[in-house]
Structure formats: structure tokens, C-alpha cells
Amino acid sequence: MNPELKVIIYEERKLFNKLLDLLDEQHDYIVNKEVTKMDKIAKDLENLAREIAKIEIQRREITSSDVSMSSLIENCEDEKIKEAYNEITSNIKMIELQKETNQTLLKQRLFFTKKMMNVIKPNQGIGTYNAHGQVGK
């Protein structure tokens, strides 16, 4: 296996581990309602995503488009590379799960905030019943 590709695989593993840690940190900020820290972590997530994209582009330049990454790893004799690749794939699944969890929590928080704003500042219009028995504006 190409030594440059090995370096890229290890670098990807390191970056995906870091991404998972950042998403866990973001989860803690969401749960603890630390809005100011969430802005900082969003910037860190964006920068890390750019780094991952650069490494991925390098990997695609090294490997030919005819061969998939999984088949390259299967044909490789180096067990450490196989372990690193398996760790990358499991981390990607955990990253997707954590991202979905964070998004769900944020949506719930926004929904709750919107409801509270509606309670504090109710609708200004006076509702009247229309011909179908529903309140119209």
C-alpha cells in the first residue's frame, strides 16, 4: 500500500476522533444551555470539516477512481491500517448519530423558545368564528 495513503488514513482517523469529541462537547453545551460556547464550537466544527475535506481530496487523488476504499483495505496486509479504517467507519456512524441527536435537541429548544415567546407576546388579532366554526383572523 502507498505510504502516502497510510499517512492519510491515520490523519483521517485522528480528525474523525476530534470531530466526535467536538460533537460530544457541543452536546454538553446544548444540554447545559451555554449559547456563547456553542458559537465557538460551531466555528471549530466548520474548520475541522474543512480539514477533513482537504484530506479526503488528497486521498481521492492518490487512489484511482476505479477502486473503492473498502476493497483497497481488504487487499491490504497491514493489520494496523485495517484497524484504523474500521475505527474510521465506526466513528463516522457515531458522528452521524451524535449530529442527529444534537440537531434534535436544538430543534426542541427552538420549539420551546418559540412557544414561550408566543405565551409572553400573544397574537394581537382578535379571533372570530367563520362559517365552518373555526377561528379566523
C-alpha positions as CSV (number, residue, x, y, z in Angstrom):
1,M,0.0,0.0,0.0
2,N,1.1,3.5,-0.8
3,P,2.8,5.1,2.2
4,E,1.1,8.4,1.5
5,L,-2.2,6.7,1.7
6,K,-1.3,5.2,5.0
7,V,-0.5,8.6,6.4
8,I,-3.8,10.0,5.1
9,I,-5.7,7.1,6.7
10,Y,-4.1,7.8,10.1
11,E,-4.7,11.5,9.7
12,E,-8.4,10.9,8.8
13,R,-8.7,8.7,11.9
14,K,-7.3,11.5,14.1
15,L,-9.6,14.1,12.5
16,F,-12.7,12.0,12.9
17,N,-11.9,11.3,16.5
18,K,-11.5,15.0,17.0
19,L,-14.8,15.6,15.3
20,L,-16.6,13.2,17.5
21,D,-15.1,14.9,20.6
22,L,-16.3,18.3,19.3
23,L,-19.8,16.9,18.7
24,D,-19.9,15.5,22.3
25,E,-18.7,18.9,23.6
26,Q,-21.5,20.6,21.5
27,H,-24.0,18.2,23.1
28,D,-22.9,19.2,26.5
29,Y,-23.3,22.9,25.6
30,I,-26.8,22.3,24.2
31,V,-27.9,20.4,27.3
32,N,-26.3,23.0,29.7
33,K,-27.7,25.9,27.6
34,E,-24.3,27.5,27.1
35,V,-25.2,29.5,24.0
36,T,-22.0,31.6,23.9
37,K,-19.8,28.5,23.8
38,M,-21.9,27.0,21.1
39,D,-20.9,29.7,18.7
40,K,-17.2,29.0,19.3
41,I,-17.7,25.2,18.8
42,A,-19.6,25.9,15.6
43,K,-16.6,27.6,14.2
44,D,-14.3,24.8,15.4
45,L,-16.6,22.3,13.7
46,E,-16.5,24.2,10.5
47,N,-12.7,24.4,10.5
48,L,-12.4,20.7,11.2
49,A,-14.8,19.9,8.4
50,R,-12.6,21.9,6.0
51,E,-9.5,19.9,7.2
52,I,-11.4,16.6,6.7
53,A,-12.4,17.7,3.2
54,K,-8.8,18.6,2.3
55,I,-7.5,15.2,3.5
56,E,-10.3,13.4,1.6
57,I,-9.4,15.2,-1.6
58,Q,-5.8,14.1,-1.2
59,R,-6.9,10.5,-0.6
60,R,-9.0,10.6,-3.8
61,E,-6.1,12.0,-5.8
62,I,-3.9,9.1,-4.6
63,T,-6.4,6.3,-5.1
64,S,-7.7,5.6,-8.5
65,S,-11.4,6.2,-9.1
66,D,-11.8,2.6,-10.3
67,V,-11.1,1.0,-6.9
68,S,-13.2,1.6,-3.7
69,M,-11.5,2.4,-0.4
70,S,-13.0,-0.7,1.2
71,S,-11.6,-3.0,-1.5
72,L,-8.1,-1.4,-1.0
73,I,-8.3,-2.0,2.7
74,E,-9.4,-5.6,2.2
75,N,-6.5,-6.3,-0.1
76,C,-4.0,-4.7,2.3
77,E,-1.9,-7.0,4.6
78,D,-1.2,-4.3,7.2
79,E,-3.5,-5.0,10.2
80,K,-3.0,-1.6,11.7
81,I,-4.4,0.0,8.5
82,K,-7.4,-2.3,8.7
83,E,-7.9,-1.4,12.3
84,A,-7.6,2.3,11.5
85,Y,-10.1,2.0,8.7
86,N,-12.6,0.1,10.8
87,E,-12.2,2.8,13.5
88,I,-12.9,5.5,10.9
89,T,-16.1,3.7,9.7
90,S,-17.4,3.2,13.2
91,N,-16.5,6.8,14.1
92,I,-18.5,8.0,11.1
93,K,-21.5,6.1,12.3
94,M,-21.2,7.6,15.8
95,I,-20.7,11.1,14.3
96,E,-23.9,10.8,12.3
97,L,-25.8,9.6,15.4
98,Q,-24.3,12.4,17.6
99,K,-25.1,15.0,14.9
100,E,-28.7,13.9,14.6
101,T,-29.0,13.9,18.4
102,N,-27.6,17.5,18.6
103,Q,-29.9,18.6,15.8
104,T,-33.0,17.1,17.6
105,L,-32.1,18.8,20.8
106,L,-31.6,22.1,19.1
107,K,-34.9,21.8,17.3
108,Q,-36.6,21.0,20.6
109,R,-35.0,24.0,22.3
110,L,-36.1,26.3,19.5
111,F,-39.6,25.0,19.5
112,F,-39.8,25.5,23.3
113,T,-38.4,29.0,22.9
114,K,-40.9,29.9,20.2
115,K,-43.8,28.6,22.3
116,M,-42.6,30.7,25.3
117,M,-42.3,33.8,23.1
118,N,-45.9,33.2,21.9
119,V,-47.1,32.9,25.5
120,I,-45.2,36.1,26.5
121,K,-46.3,38.1,23.4
122,P,-49.7,36.7,22.3
123,N,-51.2,37.2,18.9
124,Q,-52.5,40.7,18.5
125,G,-55.5,39.8,16.4
126,I,-58.9,39.0,17.8
127,G,-60.2,35.7,16.6
128,T,-63.7,35.4,15.2
129,Y,-65.5,32.2,14.2
130,N,-66.1,31.7,10.5
131,A,-68.9,29.8,8.8
132,H,-67.1,26.5,9.4
133,G,-66.8,27.0,13.2
134,Q,-63.1,27.7,13.1
135,V,-61.4,30.8,14.5
136,G,-60.4,33.1,11.7
137,K,-58.3,36.3,11.8
